[in-house]
Structures are given as C-alpha cells and as structure tokens.
Amino acid sequence: MASVSAKFTKSERALLRELTSEAWETELGEELEKLFEDFTKWLDHDMSAMDLSDRIHEFHNGPSRDLYSLYTGVDPAMIAARAIAMGFIDEKSLNDELRSKLAEQIETFRRLKKDE
C-alpha cells in the first residue's frame, strides 16, 4: 500500500476531514440501528430492561468505542480510502487529483473487503 504521506493541499485535507466525518456518521448509524432493534424488542416486552441495559453497555464498549478509536486515531486519508471501499461514502465525492492520490489505498481496501 502506498504511503499516506502523499502531500495534500489544504482544501484536500479539509475535504478528507469532511468525508471521514460523513463516513463515521454513516457507520455509527448502522450500528445504532442494530441497537434500536433491541429497544424495539424491549418496548414490545420481548426483552427485559436488564438485557437492554447489557446491550447498551456492549454497544458502548464495542462498536461505539471501536469506531471512535478508528475515526480519531487513523489518518483521514486512510479512513477516506477505507470508507470509499466499504461503500460508506461515494468515490465521486473526490476530485480527480485526490482520487488519484488515494487510488492505491482504495483498491487495497476493496481487495481486503472482497477477501472477507
């Protein structure tokens, strides 16, 4: 995988931050939808309050924490490449120059996704 140290312009860095924020929101939303299903079960009396509390705790210590660590601890260029490959953001959000700078990383993440 090519180095993510490719030089980005100020506007490209701003766009990468915007895209990673969008991807984080999307990915977190998917995880929250799963948790929402448990709230629905609880409201329908198909799950106890204690079980729901356990699920909330699991969400906080699992997906929520994992996503926080990922999106705050990894280079925005790498996150954007991953998010495009995973389908969380549209590759058309990138201009041609930025797409060229991220092309190798995007392709690497696409191969990894395919191998899952």
C-alpha positions as MATLAB code, in Angstrom:
seq = 'MASVSAKFTKSERALLRELTSEAWETELGEELEKLFEDFTKWLDHDMSAMDLSDRIHEFHNGPSRDLYSLYTGVDPAMIAARAIAMGFIDEKSLNDELRSKLAEQIETFRRLKKDE';
ca = [
       0.000    0.000    0.000;
       1.371    3.418   -0.901;
       2.270    5.760    1.869;
      -0.492    8.031    3.100;
       2.114   10.728    3.476;
       1.307   11.971   -0.026;
       1.136   15.726    0.062;
      -2.404   17.007    0.309;
      -3.448   20.576   -0.267;
      -5.254   22.480    2.448;
      -8.560   22.074    0.598;
      -7.934   18.332    0.135;
      -7.230   17.914    3.852;
     -10.457   19.777    4.629;
     -12.389   17.530    2.242;
     -10.813   14.413    3.763;
     -11.899   15.536    7.234;
     -15.422   16.195    5.936;
     -15.595   12.800    4.255;
     -14.316   10.948    7.301;
     -16.927   12.708    9.421;
     -19.612   11.640    6.943;
     -18.330    8.052    6.954;
     -18.212    7.953   10.762;
     -21.801    9.191   10.934;
     -22.900    6.541    8.426;
     -21.065    3.671   10.076;
     -22.168    4.687   13.563;
     -25.734    4.979   12.294;
     -25.640    1.391   11.055;
     -24.510    0.210   14.479;
     -27.156    2.317   16.218;
     -29.839    0.765   14.018;
     -28.875   -2.619   15.452;
     -29.174   -1.222   18.967;
     -32.519    0.368   18.071;
     -33.842   -3.105   17.256;
     -33.130   -4.053   20.865;
     -35.056   -1.013   22.099;
     -37.963   -2.157   19.939;
     -37.789   -5.627   21.488;
     -37.786   -4.055   24.939;
     -40.809   -1.878   24.097;
     -42.608   -4.961   22.782;
     -41.766   -6.776   26.047;
     -39.606   -9.268   24.144;
     -36.511   -8.176   26.101;
     -36.043   -7.251   29.720;
     -34.749   -3.879   30.859;
     -31.678   -5.640   32.230;
     -30.985   -7.301   28.873;
     -31.387   -3.970   27.103;
     -29.041   -2.346   29.579;
     -26.496   -5.081   28.840;
     -26.849   -4.435   25.090;
     -26.326   -0.692   25.617;
     -23.207   -1.471   27.637;
     -21.969   -3.853   24.919;
     -22.602   -1.193   22.269;
     -20.684    1.419   24.247;
     -17.705   -0.852   24.916;
     -17.779   -2.460   21.475;
     -18.848   -0.820   18.234;
     -19.047    2.712   19.609;
     -15.574    2.594   21.123;
     -14.094    0.781   18.121;
     -15.437    3.386   15.709;
     -14.256    6.236   17.920;
     -10.758    4.759   18.010;
     -10.745    4.200   14.269;
     -12.047    7.596   13.257;
      -9.969    9.609   15.710;
      -6.775    7.578   15.604;
      -6.162    6.888   11.932;
      -5.028    9.252    9.183;
      -8.051   10.865    7.438;
      -6.704    9.863    4.010;
      -6.612    6.206    5.051;
     -10.082    6.459    6.597;
     -11.481    8.073    3.451;
      -9.967    5.319    1.286;
     -11.452    2.651    3.562;
     -14.847    4.377    3.658;
     -14.990    4.561   -0.132;
     -14.038    0.900   -0.493;
     -16.619   -0.109    2.121;
     -19.335    1.983    0.453;
     -19.817    4.447    3.305;
     -19.014    7.404    1.049;
     -19.189    7.852   -2.718;
     -15.936    7.937   -4.636;
     -17.471   10.738   -6.721;
     -17.012   12.936   -3.646;
     -13.325   13.146   -4.574;
     -11.911   15.385   -7.246;
      -9.648   13.763   -9.850;
      -6.412   14.795   -8.106;
      -7.478   13.455   -4.718;
      -8.888   10.289   -6.276;
      -5.504    9.721   -7.908;
      -3.672   10.217   -4.608;
      -5.942    7.703   -2.842;
      -6.406    5.202   -5.687;
      -3.943    2.613   -4.414;
      -5.297    2.693   -0.851;
      -8.900    2.456   -2.090;
      -8.033   -0.549   -4.228;
      -6.234   -2.233   -1.333;
      -9.277   -1.845    0.908;
     -11.532   -3.148   -1.880;
      -9.370   -6.269   -2.153;
      -9.499   -6.732    1.634;
     -13.279   -6.355    1.627;
     -13.564   -8.890   -1.205;
     -11.462  -11.383    0.759;
     -13.713  -11.192    3.850;
];
